[in-house]
Amino acid sequence: MPSYTAPTKDMQFVLHDVLKVTEKSIPGYEDLEADFTSAILEEAGKLATSVLAPLNTVGDTEGCTLENGVVRTPTGFKAAFDQIREGGWPGLDMPEEYGGQNMPCVIGTAVGEMFSSSNMAFTMYHGLTHGAASAILAHGSQAQKETYLPNMVSCEWTGTMNLTEPHCGTDLGLMRTKAEPQADGSYRITGQKIFISAGEHDMSSNIIHLVLAKIPGGPEGIKGVSLFIVPKFLVKEDGTLGERNGVSVGKIEEKMGIHGNSTCVMNYDGATGYLLGEEHKGMRAMFTMMNEARLGVGMQGMSQAEAAYQNALEYAKDRLQGRDVTGVKNPDGPADPLIVHPDIRRSLMDQKSFVEGARAFMLWGATMIDAAHRSHDKDADGLVSLLTPVIKGFLTDQGYDMTIKAQQVYGGHGYIEEWGMSQFTRDARIAMIYEGANGVQALDLVGRKLAQDGGKHVMAFFDLVKTFIKDNAGQDAEYDRAFLEPLKAASKDLQAAGMYFMQNGMKNPNNALSGSYDFMHMFGHVCLGLMWAKMGKAARDALAAGASDTAFYETKLATGRYYMVRQLPATALHLSRIQSGADTVMALDAANF
Amino acid sequence: MPSYTAPTKDMQFVLHDVLKVTEKSIPGYEDLEADFTSAILEEAGKLATSVLAPLNTVGDTEGCTLENGVVRTPTGFKAAFDQIREGGWPGLDMPEEYGGQNMPCVIGTAVGEMFSSSNMAFTMYHGLTHGAASAILAHGSQAQKETYLPNMVSCEWTGTMNLTEPHCGTDLGLMRTKAEPQADGSYRITGQKIFISAGEHDMSSNIIHLVLAKIPGGPEGIKGVSLFIVPKFLVKEDGTLGERNGVSVGKIEEKMGIHGNSTCVMNYDGATGYLLGEEHKGMRAMFTMMNEARLGVGMQGMSQAEAAYQNALEYAKDRLQGRDVTGVKNPDGPADPLIVHPDIRRSLMDQKSFVEGARAFMLWGATMIDAAHRSHDKDADGLVSLLTPVIKGFLTDQGYDMTIKAQQVYGGHGYIEEWGMSQFTRDARIAMIYEGANGVQALDLVGRKLAQDGGKHVMAFFDLVKTFIKDNAGQDAEYDRAFLEPLKAASKDLQAAGMYFMQNGMKNPNNALSGSYDFMHMFGHVCLGLMWAKMGKAARDALAAGASDTAFYETKLATGRYYMVRQLPATALHLSRIQSGADTVMALDAANF
């Protein structure tokens, strides 16, 4: 069975050496001294390692079962959920007035990574509740907040998001679920929703469904969609639970992975719902949830890569097979460990350099969310909005690839379920699909985000890279060569791609859209390149300042050098594809495929 | 449930327009007129479509079960196996003297693709039998051939290959299974083998295991390994079945995919075995089987990509979601089909251009095998030996990626088992692992095959590309630009990589091995680039000759142009990685990971 070790040291490095969180003037960050964050991370890490990780295989093999409308979660999930709840983890970065601990998002993100690495299917139950609570927090009336948030922040009640219907996912304008206004101001919700994660389960006393539906007579398409709160049990005036609402689970889907999470078909049969936010403005409210979910899904990608990598690394150190061609390394054993072989190294370094870069990227993104929320920093808000599809699309694609590489290290054993490596890939696979399939992320990035606010945010990103290079060049020729020059080249490729879109997308938008996926990937590479340049600098600074743990910092530098040489140059290939435009992509008539 | 259509038209194009099989002076090829091959392919295609494909999901969901030492295959498998057997398909390319039809390998390959696309797990039962029979054919005594081959060629008996043990897979020198010589010339085989595909099942009256074991007192390591025939039921002098041998199934593995194939732990408990080939020369005999298996596995990669692509294409044409940004395409419907979207096109074109290129590559490879076997052409033999790891490694990696792309087209439905797209990915995943994990293929290519016979075969490959370009350049500027120039550039990259290995691998072999995986992929791209250049030329020639089916040939040209522009340039990225050498790959001490 796979094991999991909380990467708290690496997180501390990113928080304090790289991001220097306490030096940022964001409200709440002044408390984030290293001792303090260490205490939180260690505590969460213990829970992840000793409670959640052992349940990961259980969740995969048992799955969820539906009997007489009741969903049973895998053995041990309920007790673990109680522990998570008792520790106050679901409300870690929620407002104190609703029972949360008001921590910044950057801490919630680090903790979330560990929970997700150790048990992705389990962590979705409170992760989705967080998203639903955020939507109510942002768009709910005071009464709604008071009614729902305290129990959702504590996870006494969990939450869901209901978007997809059998015939529509990405194109929500085709939605059929309807919401009929009632005399008392509520709505009668009728329709079927599919792919509802945690739609029904046995770990909370109530489930608060956020449901997109159309009010009859409203505008056509996506502009006529509203968002509703539909509790499983109606909540009485005094806050206690009242009657069962007209919502039921139709079936649990048989999925490729995340078996521990109950993915439900939900039937709304004249269920009582309450409008959240404004009529026909459901997409806006939904996007509060969705943007948070997209970042969370990006993290799922990297978190599964981390978990898979840890196990592949252990296996590569343990499994004896073949001899080092440059000289025997384990003369007392029948063979050398796998890790001596260059091609195994290549795979492990791919994984390591991705995971550490992605972690820095996630935490850096979280500081921008904090700046946006806590300091009302509009630039940070714009930048993180630009980067959201990159985080979601790039980290889940790459994260998935890394789980495949980790599985490959195991050879035949990787294919046998008992060893657990298959689960990481099967669980990670969904992250490329849900909350907007990655092709949709690429479309969002190129079709919407690039031009947002007159292209201000993408320009800000380029400036940020340029400034970093300028500020740090010329002090250390080796660092310049190994880190700054590749970053500069990659950033130039990215700018050239943006330029190509501007020059060619006007006359034919397909010229831009045919390159959107490549653009998302090259953007992701430049972000990880920037992260590695920052981490490289932080490591160099620490060594220069006489840090005692030289092996740790030297390893960071070596890992960064690897990324810059072996991964970052992918931008050139992406650029060449982008610059080939739409001609070859769109050449065929559909009938001629 | 997914469906499957036999791509017979495309196969005919490769056989006749591209490879011009009847013009090759290979014994047996003179019979391969278009009408004749069409008749065979149509017949096999019908079987694949109507018998094997409907059982693919059944195999996945039911799997194989072990009860009291008896393995039960999924419902319908036995009847389908009878049908395959009655049609004489397992012996299609086996010698007539043992009941085969003596067809060339190129026909067996085309038929094999269809069987594998429609049901990979099922096809392994006779596929492995074919491999075992080939080993007996090549290395067995006359008596062994007469005893085993007729029933194996007909698949009345099936075969297996037993290599892996719990502690050793790639490094077979660590093997512990022993073979003790007996007075009657037989051996007593004792040990445990794992991952034995079709190790036990209910579809044949006997199972002929080919088992690697060490004769005590023989040379250490891999040089002391011998190969043995170990029948499940001993065969009496008169050819009837005698007593049950000391071999039994320990358990069936729970795998990620190919559930329809029983992957067994096999226990040999003093089982009677007969030496196949010479003592201690087991690896040589085993490689007859292994090389055939590696080509078959490469085909599995492309065959799953084909099957997945077919379904993704249908879904993309049917599923209505969103509108074409350049103008509504389906004004009478609520939305346009997915296929209008450029990013869906990109994905479909990636799949289509890979699958068709890979099919040509496989069939071209098969003509070389035929030339080697039927015309004793040593150059062909050397070239296909060089290309074997490329076919295995590149086609399975890329084939797998394509199944992932196909699954992605389905959005959320792709993750739900009911839709069947997950099975293609889960089945295809094993192809990257077994018969030598792809990292081992890369090692074989760079560490062994490149230098084989003084580098003669790789030079022959480069010559072949060069000659093709020279012979075809200057007739059509558009063809030169779209096909020959990209091929030339990619081939130059490949040569530069080879040069780098020569110059830097001597002083440190890790400089070569760190780039082996990238080299395998760039080699694969150049092969597919060559195939597309050949197919492009064939299509152009057909159009020039006034072929009536212009859409078919125009589509080939468009698909080829796509590959040349969007896929082939990956060689530059691979080259840049290769040229970075071992420094960053091997920088870390194992302890510092």
Interface residues (C-beta under 8 A of the other chain):
Chain A: T164 H167 C168 G169 T170 D171 G173 L174 I194 F195 E253 E254 K255 M256 G257 L313 K317 L320 Q321 G322 V325 T326 P334 A335 P337 I339 V340 H341 P342 D343 I344 R345 R346 S347 L348 M349 K352 Y400 I404 Q407 Q408 G411 G412 G414 Y415 I416 E417 E418 S422 T425 R426 R429 I430 M432 I433 Y434 A437 N438 G439 A442 L443 G447 N508 P509 N510 L513 S514 S516 Y517 A551 E554 T555 A558 T559 R561 Y562 V565 R566 P569 A570 A572 L573 S576 R577 S580 A582 T584 V585 M586 A587 L588 A590 N592 F593
Chain B: T164 H167 C168 G169 T170 D171 G173 L174 I194 F195 E253 E254 K255 M256 G257 L313 K317 L320 Q321 G322 V325 T326 P334 A335 P337 I339 V340 H341 P342 D343 I344 R345 R346 S347 L348 M349 K352 Y400 I404 Q407 Q408 G411 G412 G414 Y415 I416 E417 E418 S422 T425 R426 R429 I430 M432 I433 Y434 A437 N438 G439 A442 L443 G447 N508 P509 N510 L513 S514 S516 Y517 A551 E554 T555 A558 T559 R561 Y562 V565 R566 P569 A570 A572 L573 S576 R577 S580 A582 T584 V585 M586 A587 L588 A590 N592 F593
